[in-house]
Amino acid sequence: MMKKGIPVLALVCIMVLMLFLVACDEQETVTTTFTTTTTTPTTTTMTVTTTSTTTVASTTTITTTPENPFHGSISGNWTGHTVVGQAVVGTFSVNIDRDGNVTGTFEGTYTGVIAGSVDACGNLNAVGTAIINGESQEFDWLGTATLTLTTTGVEGTWNGTGASGTFIGTGEAA
């Protein structure tokens, strides 16, 4: 009887060892998606999937958005005319953050705040708001941002009810 028990015991040990080895054998699959660099805003998404014979599959997604290249502080001048020909002048100062958000102020004939955005291609789209004769007036500030190694700038036109003109400014690139 002893002779019959040894092969059965050996077979059980081999099966337990095989189960252990299968349980410890982990397989990993990594799937990565990359987008190419372009001059327009892109989003890069990486998906990492890990699977194992002993665990449930899990997925992690990492999304990054590229930094807006035009960020910095800019100041300059604005000029224009009212619909009746009166000259209007002043200065402005804006900050463009790393996401392209524009905030700032303008002073002169009209005084107010500016808010808007610059996209990754340099297109400025903002609104200036001022109180004129006790009423809130909005002025569209549309233009282009420029960038060199050390400076950034904006130029374009502003337009509102009763007045319009141009603006230009430069500053230090961040």
Number of C-alpha atoms within 10 A of each C-alpha: 5 6 7 8 10 11 11 11 11 11 12 12 12 12 12 12 12 12 12 11 11 12 13 12 11 13 10 12 11 11 11 11 9 10 10 7 11 7 7 9 13 14 13 14 15 17 14 16 15 16 15 15 13 12 10 8 12 10 11 10 10 9 10 10 11 14 13 18 22 27 26 21 22 21 20 18 18 22 18 19 15 14 11 8 10 9 14 16 16 16 19 21 19 23 20 24 19 15 17 22 19 22 19 18 18 22 16 14 12 15 16 18 18 22 19 18 19 25 18 20 15 19 17 21 18 20 20 22 20 20 13 13 7 7 8 10 16 19 19 19 23 22 19 17 23 15 18 10 8 9 17 22 23 24 20 18 18 22 17 16 11 12 17 20 18 18 22 20 20 21 20 16 18 15
